[in-house]
Amino acid sequence: MNIDEMREELSGTLAQIKVKAPQVLAALGIAAVSGAIFAAARLMSRERDDRIQ
């Protein structure tokens, strides 16, 4: 593989990363928000259980 072929392949790889990065970041953001909501709900549920007992 010569240097021009390597540059072309690298360029294509970088283009794919640029396309996929926002999708991955969005998925990670959704997962983080979902996790925070789940943790808050469990904490609120635990506090409610403590008051009932």
LUMBA-523811 format. One record per residue: x, y, z of N, C-alpha, C, O in turn. Coordinates in steps of 0.02 Angstrom, whole numbers, plus 50000, padded with zeros to 5 digits. Example, Ala and Ser with C-alpha at 12.3 -4.5 7.8 and 13.67 -1.06 7.14 Angstrom:
2
<rec><n_X>50660</n_X><n_Y>49716</n_Y><n_Z>50390</n_Z><ca_X>50615</ca_X><ca_Y>49775</ca_Y><ca_Z>50390</ca_Z><c_X>50660</c_X><c_Y>49835</c_Y><c_Z>50390</c_Z><o_X>50712</o_X><o_Y>49834</o_Y><o_Z>50423</o_Z></rec>
<rec><n_X>50642</n_X><n_Y>49888</n_Y><n_Z>50354</n_Z><ca_X>50684</ca_X><ca_Y>49947</ca_Y><ca_Z>50357</ca_Z><c_X>50645</c_X><c_Y>50002</c_Y><c_Z>50394</c_Z><o_X>50670</o_X><o_Y>50057</o_Y><o_Z>50402</o_Z></rec>
END
This chain:
53
<rec><n_X>50043</n_X><n_Y>49941</n_Y><n_Z>50000</n_Z><ca_X>50000</ca_X><ca_Y>50000</ca_Y><ca_Z>50000</ca_Z><c_X>50045</c_X><c_Y>50062</c_Y><c_Z>50000</c_Z><o_X>50089</o_X><o_Y>50069</o_Y><o_Z>50043</o_Z></rec>
<rec><n_X>50034</n_X><n_Y>50105</n_Y><n_Z>49953</n_Z><ca_X>50076</ca_X><ca_Y>50165</ca_Y><ca_Z>49950</ca_Z><c_X>50045</c_X><c_Y>50221</c_Y><c_Z>49992</c_Z><o_X>49990</o_X><o_Y>50214</o_Y><o_Z>50018</o_Z></rec>
<rec><n_X>50080</n_X><n_Y>50275</n_Y><n_Z>49998</n_Z><ca_X>50059</ca_X><ca_Y>50330</ca_Y><ca_Z>50043</ca_Z><c_X>49994</c_X><c_Y>50362</c_Y><c_Z>50021</c_Z><o_X>49954</o_X><o_Y>50383</o_Y><o_Z>50063</o_Z></rec>
<rec><n_X>49982</n_X><n_Y>50367</n_Y><n_Z>49956</n_Z><ca_X>49920</ca_X><ca_Y>50397</ca_Y><ca_Z>49931</ca_Z><c_X>49860</c_X><c_Y>50353</c_Y><c_Z>49949</c_Z><o_X>49807</o_X><o_Y>50379</o_Y><o_Z>49968</o_Z></rec>
<rec><n_X>49869</n_X><n_Y>50288</n_Y><n_Z>49943</n_Z><ca_X>49815</ca_X><ca_Y>50242</ca_Y><ca_Z>49963</ca_Z><c_X>49801</c_X><c_Y>50247</c_Y><c_Z>50038</c_Z><o_X>49743</o_X><o_Y>50245</o_Y><o_Z>50059</o_Z></rec>
<rec><n_X>49854</n_X><n_Y>50252</n_Y><n_Z>50077</n_Z><ca_X>49847</ca_X><ca_Y>50258</ca_Y><ca_Z>50150</ca_Z><c_X>49810</c_X><c_Y>50323</c_Y><c_Z>50168</c_Z><o_X>49766</o_X><o_Y>50323</o_Y><o_Z>50211</o_Z></rec>
<rec><n_X>49827</n_X><n_Y>50377</n_Y><n_Z>50135</n_Z><ca_X>49793</ca_X><ca_Y>50441</ca_Y><ca_Z>50147</ca_Z><c_X>49719</c_X><c_Y>50437</c_Y><c_Z>50130</c_Z><o_X>49676</o_X><o_Y>50461</o_Y><o_Z>50167</o_Z></rec>
<rec><n_X>49705</n_X><n_Y>50405</n_Y><n_Z>50074</n_Z><ca_X>49636</ca_X><ca_Y>50398</ca_Y><ca_Z>50051</ca_Z><c_X>49596</c_X><c_Y>50356</c_Y><c_Z>50101</c_Z><o_X>49539</o_X><o_Y>50373</o_Y><o_Z>50119</o_Z></rec>
<rec><n_X>49625</n_X><n_Y>50301</n_Y><n_Z>50124</n_Z><ca_X>49591</ca_X><ca_Y>50258</ca_Y><ca_Z>50172</ca_Z><c_X>49581</c_X><c_Y>50295</c_Y><c_Z>50238</c_Z><o_X>49527</o_X><o_Y>50290</o_Y><o_Z>50268</o_Z></rec>
<rec><n_X>49631</n_X><n_Y>50331</n_Y><n_Z>50261</n_Z><ca_X>49626</ca_X><ca_Y>50369</ca_Y><ca_Z>50323</ca_Z><c_X>49573</c_X><c_Y>50423</c_Y><c_Z>50317</c_Z><o_X>49535</o_X><o_Y>50435</o_Y><o_Z>50364</o_Z></rec>
<rec><n_X>49570</n_X><n_Y>50456</n_Y><n_Z>50260</n_Z><ca_X>49520</ca_X><ca_Y>50507</ca_Y><ca_Z>50249</ca_Z><c_X>49449</c_X><c_Y>50478</c_Y><c_Z>50253</c_Z><o_X>49405</o_X><o_Y>50508</o_Y><o_Z>50283</o_Z></rec>
<rec><n_X>49440</n_X><n_Y>50420</n_Y><n_Z>50223</n_Z><ca_X>49375</ca_X><ca_Y>50387</ca_Y><ca_Z>50226</ca_Z><c_X>49357</c_X><c_Y>50367</c_Y><c_Z>50297</c_Z><o_X>49299</o_X><o_Y>50374</o_Y><o_Z>50318</o_Z></rec>
<rec><n_X>49406</n_X><n_Y>50343</n_Y><n_Z>50334</n_Z><ca_X>49394</ca_X><ca_Y>50323</ca_Y><ca_Z>50404</ca_Z><c_X>49375</c_X><c_Y>50384</c_Y><c_Z>50446</c_Z><o_X>49329</o_X><o_Y>50380</o_Y><o_Z>50487</o_Z></rec>
<rec><n_X>49411</n_X><n_Y>50438</n_Y><n_Z>50437</n_Z><ca_X>49395</ca_X><ca_Y>50499</ca_Y><ca_Z>50475</ca_Z><c_X>49326</c_X><c_Y>50526</c_Y><c_Z>50457</c_Z><o_X>49290</o_X><o_Y>50551</o_Y><o_Z>50501</o_Z></rec>
<rec><n_X>49306</n_X><n_Y>50520</n_Y><n_Z>50395</n_Z><ca_X>49240</ca_X><ca_Y>50542</ca_Y><ca_Z>50374</ca_Z><c_X>49186</c_X><c_Y>50499</c_Y><c_Z>50408</c_Z><o_X>49135</o_X><o_Y>50526</o_Y><o_Z>50430</o_Z></rec>
<rec><n_X>49198</n_X><n_Y>50435</n_Y><n_Z>50414</n_Z><ca_X>49150</ca_X><ca_Y>50391</ca_Y><ca_Z>50448</ca_Z><c_X>49145</c_X><c_Y>50408</c_Y><c_Z>50522</c_Z><o_X>49091</o_X><o_Y>50407</o_Y><o_Z>50551</o_Z></rec>
<rec><n_X>49202</n_X><n_Y>50423</n_Y><n_Z>50553</n_Z><ca_X>49202</ca_X><ca_Y>50442</ca_Y><ca_Z>50624</ca_Z><c_X>49163</c_X><c_Y>50506</c_Y><c_Z>50634</c_Z><o_X>49124</o_X><o_Y>50512</o_Y><o_Z>50682</o_Z></rec>
<rec><n_X>49172</n_X><n_Y>50555</n_Y><n_Z>50590</n_Z><ca_X>49135</ca_X><ca_Y>50618</ca_Y><ca_Z>50595</ca_Z><c_X>49060</c_X><c_Y>50608</c_Y><c_Z>50589</c_Z><o_X>49021</o_X><o_Y>50643</o_Y><o_Z>50621</o_Z></rec>
<rec><n_X>49040</n_X><n_Y>50560</n_Y><n_Z>50549</n_Z><ca_X>48968</ca_X><ca_Y>50546</ca_Y><ca_Z>50540</ca_Z><c_X>48941</c_X><c_Y>50510</c_Y><c_Z>50601</c_Z><o_X>48886</o_X><o_Y>50525</o_Y><o_Z>50624</o_Z></rec>
<rec><n_X>48978</n_X><n_Y>50463</n_Y><n_Z>50628</n_Z><ca_X>48954</ca_X><ca_Y>50421</ca_Y><ca_Z>50684</ca_Z><c_X>48960</c_X><c_Y>50456</c_Y><c_Z>50752</c_Z><o_X>48920</o_X><o_Y>50441</o_Y><o_Z>50796</o_Z></rec>
<rec><n_X>49007</n_X><n_Y>50501</n_Y><n_Z>50761</n_Z><ca_X>49019</ca_X><ca_Y>50531</ca_Y><ca_Z>50826</ca_Z><c_X>48957</c_X><c_Y>50565</c_Y><c_Z>50856</c_Z><o_X>48943</o_X><o_Y>50553</o_Y><o_Z>50914</o_Z></rec>
<rec><n_X>48920</n_X><n_Y>50606</n_Y><n_Z>50819</n_Z><ca_X>48861</ca_X><ca_Y>50637</ca_Y><ca_Z>50849</ca_Z><c_X>48809</c_X><c_Y>50585</c_Y><c_Z>50871</c_Z><o_X>48775</o_X><o_Y>50594</o_Y><o_Z>50921</o_Z></rec>
<rec><n_X>48802</n_X><n_Y>50531</n_Y><n_Z>50833</n_Z><ca_X>48754</ca_X><ca_Y>50479</ca_Y><ca_Z>50850</ca_Z><c_X>48775</c_X><c_Y>50444</c_Y><c_Z>50915</c_Z><o_X>48733</o_X><o_Y>50430</o_Y><o_Z>50958</o_Z></rec>
<rec><n_X>48839</n_X><n_Y>50431</n_Y><n_Z>50921</n_Z><ca_X>48865</ca_X><ca_Y>50398</ca_Y><ca_Z>50981</ca_Z><c_X>48857</c_X><c_Y>50444</c_Y><c_Z>51041</c_Z><o_X>48836</o_X><o_Y>50423</o_Y><o_Z>51095</o_Z></rec>
<rec><n_X>48874</n_X><n_Y>50507</n_Y><n_Z>51032</n_Z><ca_X>48868</ca_X><ca_Y>50555</ca_Y><ca_Z>51088</ca_Z><c_X>48795</c_X><c_Y>50564</c_Y><c_Z>51109</c_Z><o_X>48781</o_X><o_Y>50570</o_Y><o_Z>51169</o_Z></rec>
<rec><n_X>48750</n_X><n_Y>50565</n_Y><n_Z>51062</n_Z><ca_X>48679</ca_X><ca_Y>50569</ca_Y><ca_Z>51078</ca_Z><c_X>48656</c_X><c_Y>50508</c_Y><c_Z>51117</c_Z><o_X>48619</o_X><o_Y>50515</o_Y><o_Z>51166</o_Z></rec>
<rec><n_X>48678</n_X><n_Y>50450</n_Y><n_Z>51097</n_Z><ca_X>48659</ca_X><ca_Y>50388</ca_Y><ca_Z>51132</ca_Z><c_X>48688</c_X><c_Y>50388</c_Y><c_Z>51203</c_Z><o_X>48654</o_X><o_Y>50368</o_Y><o_Z>51250</o_Z></rec>
<rec><n_X>48750</n_X><n_Y>50411</n_Y><n_Z>51211</n_Z><ca_X>48779</ca_X><ca_Y>50415</ca_Y><ca_Z>51277</ca_Z><c_X>48743</c_X><c_Y>50465</c_Y><c_Z>51321</c_Z><o_X>48733</o_X><o_Y>50454</o_Y><o_Z>51381</o_Z></rec>
<rec><n_X>48722</n_X><n_Y>50521</n_Y><n_Z>51292</n_Z><ca_X>48684</ca_X><ca_Y>50571</ca_Y><ca_Z>51330</ca_Z><c_X>48617</c_X><c_Y>50543</c_Y><c_Z>51353</c_Z><o_X>48597</o_X><o_Y>50555</o_Y><o_Z>51410</o_Z></rec>
<rec><n_X>48583</n_X><n_Y>50508</n_Y><n_Z>51309</n_Z><ca_X>48519</ca_X><ca_Y>50478</ca_Y><ca_Z>51327</ca_Z><c_X>48529</c_X><c_Y>50427</c_Y><c_Z>51382</c_Z><o_X>48489</o_X><o_Y>50424</o_Y><o_Z>51429</o_Z></rec>
<rec><n_X>48581</n_X><n_Y>50387</n_Y><n_Z>51378</n_Z><ca_X>48595</ca_X><ca_Y>50337</ca_Y><ca_Z>51430</ca_Z><c_X>48610</c_X><c_Y>50370</c_Y><c_Z>51496</c_Z><o_X>48588</o_X><o_Y>50346</o_Y><o_Z>51549</o_Z></rec>
<rec><n_X>48647</n_X><n_Y>50424</n_Y><n_Z>51495</n_Z><ca_X>48665</ca_X><ca_Y>50460</ca_Y><ca_Z>51557</ca_Z><c_X>48602</c_X><c_Y>50490</c_Y><c_Z>51590</c_Z><o_X>48594</o_X><o_Y>50485</o_Y><o_Z>51650</o_Z></rec>
<rec><n_X>48559</n_X><n_Y>50521</n_Y><n_Z>51550</n_Z><ca_X>48497</ca_X><ca_Y>50550</ca_Y><ca_Z>51577</ca_Z><c_X>48452</c_X><c_Y>50495</c_Y><c_Z>51604</c_Z><o_X>48423</o_X><o_Y>50503</o_Y><o_Z>51658</o_Z></rec>
<rec><n_X>48447</n_X><n_Y>50440</n_Y><n_Z>51568</n_Z><ca_X>48405</ca_X><ca_Y>50384</ca_Y><ca_Z>51591</ca_Z><c_X>48432</c_X><c_Y>50357</c_Y><c_Z>51657</c_Z><o_X>48393</o_X><o_Y>50342</o_Y><o_Z>51703</o_Z></rec>
<rec><n_X>48496</n_X><n_Y>50350</n_Y><n_Z>51663</n_Z><ca_X>48527</ca_X><ca_Y>50326</ca_Y><ca_Z>51724</ca_Z><c_X>48514</c_X><c_Y>50373</c_Y><c_Z>51782</c_Z><o_X>48501</o_X><o_Y>50351</o_Y><o_Z>51838</o_Z></rec>
<rec><n_X>48519</n_X><n_Y>50438</n_Y><n_Z>51770</n_Z><ca_X>48506</ca_X><ca_Y>50487</ca_Y><ca_Z>51823</ca_Z><c_X>48434</c_X><c_Y>50485</c_Y><c_Z>51845</c_Z><o_X>48420</o_X><o_Y>50489</o_Y><o_Z>51905</o_Z></rec>
<rec><n_X>48388</n_X><n_Y>50478</n_Y><n_Z>51799</n_Z><ca_X>48317</ca_X><ca_Y>50474</ca_Y><ca_Z>51816</ca_Z><c_X>48304</c_X><c_Y>50410</c_Y><c_Z>51857</c_Z><o_X>48268</o_X><o_Y>50412</o_Y><o_Z>51906</o_Z></rec>
<rec><n_X>48334</n_X><n_Y>50355</n_Y><n_Z>51836</n_Z><ca_X>48325</ca_X><ca_Y>50292</ca_Y><ca_Z>51872</ca_Z><c_X>48352</c_X><c_Y>50298</c_Y><c_Z>51943</c_Z><o_X>48319</o_X><o_Y>50276</o_Y><o_Z>51991</o_Z></rec>
<rec><n_X>48411</n_X><n_Y>50327</n_Y><n_Z>51951</n_Z><ca_X>48441</ca_X><ca_Y>50334</ca_Y><ca_Z>52017</ca_Z><c_X>48399</c_X><c_Y>50379</c_Y><c_Z>52061</c_Z><o_X>48389</o_X><o_Y>50365</o_Y><o_Z>52120</o_Z></rec>
<rec><n_X>48373</n_X><n_Y>50434</n_Y><n_Z>52033</n_Z><ca_X>48330</ca_X><ca_Y>50479</ca_Y><ca_Z>52072</ca_Z><c_X>48266</c_X><c_Y>50444</c_Y><c_Z>52093</c_Z><o_X>48242</o_X><o_Y>50453</o_Y><o_Z>52149</o_Z></rec>
<rec><n_X>48237</n_X><n_Y>50406</n_Y><n_Z>52048</n_Z><ca_X>48175</ca_X><ca_Y>50370</ca_Y><ca_Z>52064</ca_Z><c_X>48186</c_X><c_Y>50319</c_Y><c_Z>52119</c_Z><o_X>48144</o_X><o_Y>50312</o_Y><o_Z>52163</o_Z></rec>
<rec><n_X>48242</n_X><n_Y>50284</n_Y><n_Z>52116</n_Z><ca_X>48257</ca_X><ca_Y>50235</ca_Y><ca_Z>52170</ca_Z><c_X>48267</c_X><c_Y>50270</c_Y><c_Z>52236</c_Z><o_X>48243</o_X><o_Y>50246</o_Y><o_Z>52288</o_Z></rec>
<rec><n_X>48302</n_X><n_Y>50325</n_Y><n_Z>52236</n_Z><ca_X>48314</ca_X><ca_Y>50363</ca_Y><ca_Z>52297</ca_Z><c_X>48248</c_X><c_Y>50388</c_Y><c_Z>52326</c_Z><o_X>48236</o_X><o_Y>50382</o_Y><o_Z>52386</o_Z></rec>
<rec><n_X>48204</n_X><n_Y>50415</n_Y><n_Z>52284</n_Z><ca_X>48140</ca_X><ca_Y>50440</ca_Y><ca_Z>52308</ca_Z><c_X>48097</c_X><c_Y>50383</c_Y><c_Z>52334</c_Z><o_X>48062</o_X><o_Y>50391</o_Y><o_Z>52384</o_Z></rec>
<rec><n_X>48100</n_X><n_Y>50325</n_Y><n_Z>52302</n_Z><ca_X>48062</ca_X><ca_Y>50267</ca_Y><ca_Z>52324</ca_Z><c_X>48088</c_X><c_Y>50243</c_Y><c_Z>52391</c_Z><o_X>48049</o_X><o_Y>50224</o_Y><o_Z>52435</o_Z></rec>
<rec><n_X>48153</n_X><n_Y>50242</n_Y><n_Z>52400</n_Z><ca_X>48183</ca_X><ca_Y>50220</ca_Y><ca_Z>52463</ca_Z><c_X>48164</c_X><c_Y>50268</c_Y><c_Z>52520</c_Z><o_X>48149</o_X><o_Y>50246</o_Y><o_Z>52575</o_Z></rec>
<rec><n_X>48164</n_X><n_Y>50333</n_Y><n_Z>52505</n_Z><ca_X>48145</ca_X><ca_Y>50382</ca_Y><ca_Z>52557</ca_Z><c_X>48072</c_X><c_Y>50372</c_Y><c_Z>52576</c_Z><o_X>48054</o_X><o_Y>50377</o_Y><o_Z>52635</o_Z></rec>
<rec><n_X>48029</n_X><n_Y>50359</n_Y><n_Z>52526</n_Z><ca_X>47959</ca_X><ca_Y>50348</ca_Y><ca_Z>52540</ca_Z><c_X>47949</c_X><c_Y>50286</c_Y><c_Z>52583</c_Z><o_X>47908</o_X><o_Y>50286</o_Y><o_Z>52629</o_Z></rec>
<rec><n_X>47985</n_X><n_Y>50233</n_Y><n_Z>52567</n_Z><ca_X>47981</ca_X><ca_Y>50171</ca_Y><ca_Z>52605</ca_Z><c_X>48003</c_X><c_Y>50182</c_Y><c_Z>52677</c_Z><o_X>47974</o_X><o_Y>50154</o_Y><o_Z>52723</o_Z></rec>
<rec><n_X>48056</n_X><n_Y>50222</n_Y><n_Z>52687</n_Z><ca_X>48080</ca_X><ca_Y>50237</ca_Y><ca_Z>52755</ca_Z><c_X>48027</c_X><c_Y>50274</c_Y><c_Z>52795</c_Z><o_X>48020</o_X><o_Y>50262</o_Y><o_Z>52855</o_Z></rec>
<rec><n_X>47990</n_X><n_Y>50320</n_Y><n_Z>52764</n_Z><ca_X>47938</ca_X><ca_Y>50357</ca_Y><ca_Z>52799</ca_Z><c_X>47878</c_X><c_Y>50313</c_Y><c_Z>52817</c_Z><o_X>47846</o_X><o_Y>50323</o_Y><o_Z>52868</o_Z></rec>
<rec><n_X>47864</n_X><n_Y>50265</n_Y><n_Z>52774</n_Z><ca_X>47806</ca_X><ca_Y>50221</ca_Y><ca_Z>52786</ca_Z><c_X>47820</c_X><c_Y>50174</c_Y><c_Z>52844</c_Z><o_X>47775</o_X><o_Y>50160</o_Y><o_Z>52884</o_Z></rec>
<rec><n_X>47881</n_X><n_Y>50150</n_Y><n_Z>52850</n_Z><ca_X>47898</ca_X><ca_Y>50102</ca_Y><ca_Z>52903</ca_Z><c_X>47907</c_X><c_Y>50138</c_Y><c_Z>52966</c_Z><o_X>47922</o_X><o_Y>50106</o_Y><o_Z>53017</o_Z></rec>
END
